[in-house]
Amino acid sequence: MNQFIAGLLLLLALMIPPVASLMESVMIIHMHMQMPMLIIAGFFMARFFLDRFPQFFEKYNQNGLPGILLFTIIMVYWMLPRTMDEALTVQSVEVFKFISLPFLAGVPLRDSWKKLNKVGKNNLITLFADMFIGFGWLYIQSNAQLCNNYLVIDQIILGWGFITMAICMVIYLAYTLLVDPSQYE
């Protein structure tokens, strides 16, 4: 219950208008700080839902793949330039952001991650590393302003943020491939 309260408080803190507008004023903070924090809030709150509705998650997410697919779809949707732009200009899209990221990405991620085997986890990380490289390249190489609410320099900085995160994921994957954790237990 403590995790649920922590996640709920985090979600409510991120929804406060001055906090939301501050985090959305800089593109890289909007994408790489606010959105992951919303997912973390849902991740924390997930324990409450998993305990309350275990038969639902067992029935519809037995092996973790449906939850990971939902998580991936929501993540790809929020990485698109147009949706980031609309979150700032269309109130209903912003409300959807504060609902979809915690409850349609964070909750399924927590339920699904423990159900995946090591290969499935590494494949998901590889998929996101590839997507981050692709989106990073898109944001860096595009000469046009992809988001009307952000400057071109902001999108270039965001692109380099995507590339940096992809590099970190590749380093992690190399670490898991080369290091045997049982030697250090």
C-alpha positions as CSV (number, residue, x, y, z in Angstrom):
1,M,0.0,0.0,0.0
2,N,2.9,2.3,0.6
3,Q,4.0,1.9,-3.0
4,F,0.5,2.8,-4.2
5,I,0.5,5.9,-2.1
6,A,4.0,6.9,-3.3
7,G,2.9,6.4,-6.9
8,L,-0.3,8.3,-6.5
9,L,1.5,11.2,-4.8
10,L,4.0,11.2,-7.6
11,L,1.2,11.3,-10.2
12,L,-0.6,14.1,-8.4
13,A,2.6,16.1,-8.0
14,L,3.3,15.7,-11.8
15,M,-0.3,16.8,-12.5
16,I,0.0,20.1,-10.7
17,P,-0.2,22.8,-13.4
18,P,3.0,24.7,-12.5
19,V,5.0,21.5,-12.3
20,A,3.5,20.2,-15.5
21,S,4.0,23.4,-17.4
22,L,7.6,23.7,-16.1
23,M,8.4,20.1,-17.2
24,E,6.7,20.6,-20.6
25,S,8.5,23.8,-21.3
26,V,11.8,22.0,-22.3
27,M,11.4,19.2,-24.8
28,I,14.0,16.8,-23.4
29,I,12.6,17.2,-19.9
30,H,9.1,16.6,-21.3
31,M,10.1,13.4,-23.0
32,H,12.9,12.0,-20.9
33,M,11.8,13.1,-17.4
34,Q,8.1,13.7,-17.1
35,M,7.0,10.8,-19.2
36,P,9.2,8.2,-17.5
37,M,8.2,9.6,-14.1
38,L,4.5,9.0,-15.1
39,I,5.4,5.4,-16.0
40,I,7.2,5.1,-12.6
41,A,4.1,6.3,-10.8
42,G,2.1,3.7,-12.6
43,F,4.8,1.1,-11.8
44,F,4.5,1.9,-8.1
45,M,0.7,1.9,-8.2
46,A,0.6,-1.4,-10.0
47,R,1.0,-3.5,-6.9
48,F,-2.4,-2.3,-5.7
49,F,-4.1,-3.4,-9.0
50,L,-2.2,-6.7,-9.1
51,D,-3.4,-7.6,-5.6
52,R,-7.0,-6.4,-6.2
53,F,-7.5,-8.0,-9.7
54,P,-5.1,-11.0,-9.9
55,Q,-7.5,-13.1,-12.0
56,F,-7.7,-10.3,-14.6
57,F,-3.9,-10.2,-15.0
58,E,-3.6,-13.9,-15.0
59,K,-6.3,-14.3,-17.7
60,Y,-5.2,-11.6,-20.1
61,N,-1.4,-11.4,-19.4
62,Q,-0.3,-14.9,-18.6
63,N,3.1,-14.8,-20.2
64,G,3.7,-11.1,-20.1
65,L,3.6,-10.5,-23.9
66,P,0.2,-8.7,-24.1
67,G,1.3,-6.3,-21.3
68,I,4.6,-5.6,-23.0
69,L,2.9,-5.1,-26.3
70,L,0.5,-2.5,-24.7
71,F,3.5,-0.9,-23.0
72,T,5.4,-0.7,-26.3
73,I,2.4,0.7,-28.2
74,I,1.9,3.5,-25.6
75,M,5.6,4.3,-25.6
76,V,5.8,4.6,-29.4
77,Y,2.7,6.7,-29.5
78,W,4.2,9.2,-27.0
79,M,7.5,9.3,-28.8
80,L,5.9,10.7,-31.9
81,P,6.5,14.5,-32.4
82,R,2.8,15.2,-33.1
83,T,1.6,13.6,-29.9
84,M,4.1,15.6,-27.8
85,D,2.9,18.7,-29.6
86,E,-0.8,18.0,-29.1
87,A,-0.2,17.2,-25.4
88,L,0.7,20.9,-25.1
89,T,-2.1,22.3,-27.1
90,V,-5.1,19.9,-26.8
91,Q,-6.4,19.5,-23.2
92,S,-7.9,16.0,-23.9
93,V,-4.5,14.7,-25.2
94,E,-2.8,16.0,-22.1
95,V,-5.4,14.2,-19.9
96,F,-4.8,11.1,-22.0
97,K,-1.1,11.4,-21.3
98,F,-1.6,11.5,-17.5
99,I,-3.9,8.4,-17.8
100,S,-2.1,6.3,-20.5
101,L,1.4,6.5,-19.2
102,P,0.8,5.4,-15.6
103,F,-2.1,3.0,-16.2
104,L,-1.5,1.7,-19.7
105,A,2.3,1.6,-19.6
106,G,3.4,1.5,-16.0
107,V,1.0,-1.1,-14.6
108,P,1.4,-3.6,-17.5
109,L,5.2,-3.1,-17.4
110,R,5.3,-4.1,-13.7
111,D,3.1,-7.2,-14.3
112,S,4.8,-8.3,-17.5
113,W,8.5,-7.7,-16.7
114,K,8.7,-10.4,-14.0
115,K,6.9,-12.9,-16.4
116,L,9.4,-12.4,-19.2
117,N,12.5,-14.6,-19.4
118,K,16.0,-13.2,-19.8
119,V,15.8,-13.5,-23.7
120,G,12.5,-11.6,-23.7
121,K,13.8,-8.9,-21.5
122,N,16.9,-8.5,-23.6
123,N,14.9,-8.5,-26.8
124,L,12.7,-5.7,-25.4
125,I,15.7,-3.7,-24.5
126,T,17.2,-4.2,-27.9
127,L,13.9,-3.1,-29.5
128,F,13.9,0.1,-27.5
129,A,17.6,0.7,-28.2
130,D,16.8,0.4,-31.9
131,M,13.7,2.7,-31.6
132,F,15.7,5.2,-29.6
133,I,18.4,5.3,-32.3
134,G,15.7,5.7,-35.0
135,F,13.9,8.5,-33.1
136,G,17.2,10.1,-32.2
137,W,18.2,10.2,-35.8
138,L,14.8,11.6,-36.8
139,Y,15.0,14.4,-34.3
140,I,18.6,15.2,-35.1
141,Q,18.5,15.0,-38.9
142,S,15.2,16.7,-39.5
143,N,15.8,20.3,-40.7
144,A,12.1,21.1,-40.3
145,Q,10.5,21.9,-37.0
146,L,8.8,18.7,-36.0
147,C,7.0,20.2,-32.9
148,N,5.4,23.6,-33.2
149,N,5.8,24.3,-29.5
150,Y,9.6,23.6,-29.4
151,L,12.5,25.1,-31.2
152,V,14.7,23.1,-33.7
153,I,17.6,23.2,-31.2
154,D,15.3,21.5,-28.6
155,Q,14.5,18.7,-31.0
156,I,18.2,18.2,-31.7
157,I,19.0,18.0,-28.0
158,L,16.1,15.5,-27.6
159,G,17.6,13.5,-30.5
160,W,21.0,13.3,-28.7
161,G,19.2,12.3,-25.5
162,F,17.6,9.4,-27.4
163,I,21.0,8.4,-28.8
164,T,22.6,8.6,-25.4
165,M,19.9,6.4,-23.9
166,A,20.3,3.9,-26.7
167,I,24.1,3.7,-26.1
168,C,23.4,3.1,-22.4
169,M,21.0,0.2,-23.3
170,V,23.7,-1.3,-25.7
171,I,26.3,-1.1,-22.9
172,Y,23.8,-2.9,-20.5
173,L,23.1,-5.6,-23.1
174,A,26.9,-6.1,-23.6
175,Y,27.3,-6.3,-19.9
176,T,24.6,-9.0,-19.5
177,L,26.2,-10.9,-22.4
178,L,29.8,-10.8,-21.1
179,V,29.4,-10.9,-17.3
180,D,28.1,-13.9,-15.4
181,P,26.4,-12.6,-12.2
182,S,26.8,-15.9,-10.5
183,Q,30.6,-15.3,-10.2
184,Y,29.9,-12.3,-7.9
185,E,27.3,-13.9,-5.6
